[in-house]
């Protein structure tokens, strides 16, 4: 029979808080391994739409229907959401990789991003990508600022589901990818 030793005492929390933080380069390298669904978060002031590519999006609750996203404080999308208190979160498919790159800053300016043939509105007036896998149309329920970003909780007012079966666009290890089924689906 082996004897399990008692764990060592935890270091004091105050000492941990005073200790140096993880360097940003190490954080970025580690986070590259965390795959995320690629979304476009968009808003409008009623005249000019603005948006960005985001992977920091997740479900928060089903009742009431809420999601959350994290947005950099320095961009026009954050300012637009703060002013309008409405946003859309558009889940992208693999065929949207070019669009994701453009909204991520690897393409033309803001005005050219919202080609009218690609975008629509639902309930709130926020831009909805017509062929997104799913588009969530939200009003801002809560917003909390933490360091360089805001955590925005969106109250979902409407959703648009794309009828086709397309693979979701993911971002992992510094590039776009998607899911690949494992094993035999029909055992």
N, C-alpha and C positions, 0 to 999 in steps of 0.2 A: 504494500500500500504506500502510495506517495503522499507526501504532505505538501499542500499548497501554501506558500508563504503569503502573509497578509500584504496587501499593496502598500507601497510607500505613501507617506502623507503627501497630500497635494500641496504644491507651492502656493504661497499666499497670493490671493487675487490681486491685491494692490501692487505687488512686485511684478506680476505678469502684465498689468496695465502699463506700468512704467517702462517695461522692457521694449526694446526696439521692435518696430513692426516688420513684417515680411517685406523685403524690397520689392518695388513694383515689377521689376523684370522677372523675379522669381514667381510672383503672383500670376503674371501674364502667361508664363511658360506652363505653370500648373493648370491654369484655367483652359488652356488650349485642349486639354484632354477631356474636358466636360462638353460633350456634344449638346447642342441646343437647336431647337426648331427655329427657323429663320422667319421673321415676321417683318412687315412694314407697319410702323405706327404712324398714323397720319391725323392731321387736324386741319381746320381752316378758320379764318376769322370772318368768313362769309364772302371774302373776295379773293384771297390768295391761299391756296393750300400749301402745306409743308409736311414733310415726313422724313423718316429715317429708318434704316434697317436695324432691327433689334433681335437679340436672342434671349434677353432677360425678360421673359414673359412666362407666366404660369397661371394656372387656375388657383383661385383663392377659396371660393365657396359656391355651392350649387343653389343653396337657399339662404339668402338671396344670391342670385347669379352675379358673381364678381370675379374679376381677374386682376392681376397686378403686373406692372411693367416698370422697369427702371430706365430713366431717361437722363442723359447728361444735362446739367444745368446751363451749359454754355451755348446750346443750340437754339435755332429758331423754332424747332418743334416743341421744346419745353416752353418757350415763351408763348407759342400759339396755344398750347394746351392750357397753360395757366390763365390766359385771357379768355378763351372760348369755353373752357370747362367741358370739352367734348373731344373724343378721339375714336379712331378706329384701330383695330388690331387685325391685320390681314395675314393669315398663315399661308406661306408660299409653298408651291410645288417645285419639283426639280426644273421644270421649264422656265422658272422665274429667276434663275441664277443671275442673268444679266441685269434684270431689274433690281435685284438685291444689291448687286455691286454698284449700280448707279445711285441708289438711295443711301448706300454706305459711303459715298463720296468718290467713287471711281468712275464718274461719268459727268454728263452735262449738268448745268445749273438747275435750281429748284423749279423754275417755270416749265422746263422741258420734261420734268419727271411726271407731271400729271396730264398726260395726253387724254383728251376727253373720251376717246374711244375705249380706254381701259378702265375708267373710273365712273362711279355712280354714287348715289347717297341712299341711305335707308331712312331712319327715324331722326337722328340728331343733326344731320347735315354734314357730318364728317365724311371725307372721301373713303369710299369702299372700292377695293380692287375687284372688278367684276368676276374674274376667273380665279380668285383666291380659293384655296381648299376650303377655308372657312373665313368669314369676315365677321368680327364682333364690332358692333356699333355701341359705343359707351358714352355715358356722362361721367365726369370725375366725381367719385364718392369721397375719397380722401387723398391727400398728397402730403408726404413727409420728406423733408430734405435731410439727406445724410451725406455729408462731405461733398463730393463732386456730382452727386446724382440725386434725383428725386424718385421715391417709390410712389407710383401712382396707382391707386385702386380704382378700377373702372366698374361702374354699375352697368351691366349689359342690358341694353334696351331692345336690341334686335340682333339677329344673326342670319347670315346668308351662307348656306352650304352649297358647295359646288357638286353637281350631280355626278361628275366623272370620278373615276378611280385613278388618281395620280399619286405618286410617291411624294412624301413631304421633303422639302429642302432642309437639310441640316448643315450646321457649321461645326466642324471639329478639326483639330490639329492645323488650324490656319487655312482651311479650304472648305468649299462646299462639297457635300456628299449627300447620301440618302441611306435608307434602310435596305438591307439585303436579307431576304428570308433565309433562315437556317433550317436545315433538315427537310424532311419530306412532309408537305402539308397534308397529304392523304396517307396516313399510316396503314 
